[in-house]
Amino acid sequence: MKKKQNHMTTGLDRQHLTNIRLREMVIKKQPMETYSYQAIADFCSLTKERVRQIENQALKKLRQQENTQLWKELSY
């Protein structure tokens, strides 16, 4: 049981570290500056594919939240 907790903690720590690194990129970003998947991957120690997957997951969550909010507005 302890191994699972350590593994989960490590996963959360890595996710937390990635979030901090991404925020750091955003703070340093100049207006109209964009980053490639590769630049983000290099900065966060991830692969380009993993960055793409994370982006897709985030967009999916945003769409679900949008639909939920719209449904709530229509229900009232």
CYANA upper distance limits for C-alpha pairs under 8 A (distance plus 0.5 A):
  1 MET  CA      5 GLN  CA      7.13
  2 LYS  CA      6 ASN  CA      6.72
  3 LYS  CA      7 HIS  CA      6.57
  4 LYS  CA      8 MET  CA      6.53
  5 GLN  CA      9 THR  CA      6.51
  6 ASN  CA     10 THR  CA      6.56
  7 HIS  CA     11 GLY  CA      6.68
  8 MET  CA     12 LEU  CA      6.68
  9 THR  CA     13 ASP  CA      6.50
 10 THR  CA     14 ARG  CA      6.62
 11 GLY  CA     15 GLN  CA      6.68
 12 LEU  CA     16 HIS  CA      6.47
 13 ASP  CA     17 LEU  CA      6.56
 14 ARG  CA     18 THR  CA      6.62
 15 GLN  CA     19 ASN  CA      6.67
 16 HIS  CA     20 ILE  CA      6.76
 17 LEU  CA     21 ARG  CA      6.72
 18 THR  CA     22 LEU  CA      6.65
 18 THR  CA     44 CYS  CA      6.18
 19 ASN  CA     23 ARG  CA      6.68
 20 ILE  CA     24 GLU  CA      6.67
 21 ARG  CA     25 MET  CA      6.84
 21 ARG  CA     43 PHE  CA      7.67
 21 ARG  CA     44 CYS  CA      6.62
 22 LEU  CA     26 VAL  CA      6.82
 22 LEU  CA     40 ILE  CA      8.22
 22 LEU  CA     44 CYS  CA      7.68
 23 ARG  CA     27 ILE  CA      6.64
 24 GLU  CA     28 LYS  CA      6.79
 25 MET  CA     29 LYS  CA      6.55
 29 LYS  CA     33 GLU  CA      6.80
 29 LYS  CA     34 THR  CA      8.46
 35 TYR  CA     39 ALA  CA      6.43
 35 TYR  CA     40 ILE  CA      7.03
 36 SER  CA     40 ILE  CA      6.91
 37 TYR  CA     41 ALA  CA      6.47
 37 TYR  CA     48 LYS  CA      5.80
 37 TYR  CA     51 VAL  CA      6.79
 37 TYR  CA     52 ARG  CA      7.44
 38 GLN  CA     42 ASP  CA      6.51
 38 GLN  CA     47 THR  CA      7.99
 38 GLN  CA     48 LYS  CA      5.85
 39 ALA  CA     43 PHE  CA      6.66
 40 ILE  CA     44 CYS  CA      6.56
 40 ILE  CA     46 LEU  CA      8.40
 40 ILE  CA     48 LYS  CA      8.26
 40 ILE  CA     51 VAL  CA      7.72
 41 ALA  CA     45 SER  CA      6.11
 41 ALA  CA     46 LEU  CA      5.04
 41 ALA  CA     47 THR  CA      5.73
 41 ALA  CA     48 LYS  CA      5.87
 41 ALA  CA     50 ARG  CA      8.37
 41 ALA  CA     51 VAL  CA      6.72
 42 ASP  CA     46 LEU  CA      6.91
 42 ASP  CA     47 THR  CA      8.03
 46 LEU  CA     50 ARG  CA      6.83
 46 LEU  CA     51 VAL  CA      7.34
 47 THR  CA     51 VAL  CA      6.91
 48 LYS  CA     52 ARG  CA      6.78
 49 GLU  CA     53 GLN  CA      6.69
 50 ARG  CA     54 ILE  CA      6.65
 51 VAL  CA     55 GLU  CA      6.70
 52 ARG  CA     56 ASN  CA      6.76
 53 GLN  CA     57 GLN  CA      6.71
 54 ILE  CA     58 ALA  CA      6.67
 55 GLU  CA     59 LEU  CA      6.67
 56 ASN  CA     60 LYS  CA      6.58
 57 GLN  CA     61 LYS  CA      6.78
 58 ALA  CA     62 LEU  CA      6.74
 59 LEU  CA     63 ARG  CA      6.65
 60 LYS  CA     64 GLN  CA      6.70
 61 LYS  CA     65 GLN  CA      6.65
 62 LEU  CA     66 GLU  CA      6.56
 63 ARG  CA     67 ASN  CA      6.62
 64 GLN  CA     68 THR  CA      6.57
 65 GLN  CA     69 GLN  CA      6.58
 66 GLU  CA     70 LEU  CA      6.60
 67 ASN  CA     71 TRP  CA      6.49
 68 THR  CA     72 LYS  CA      6.70
 69 GLN  CA     73 GLU  CA      6.77
 70 LEU  CA     74 LEU  CA      6.71
 71 TRP  CA     75 SER  CA      6.58
 72 LYS  CA     76 TYR  CA      7.16
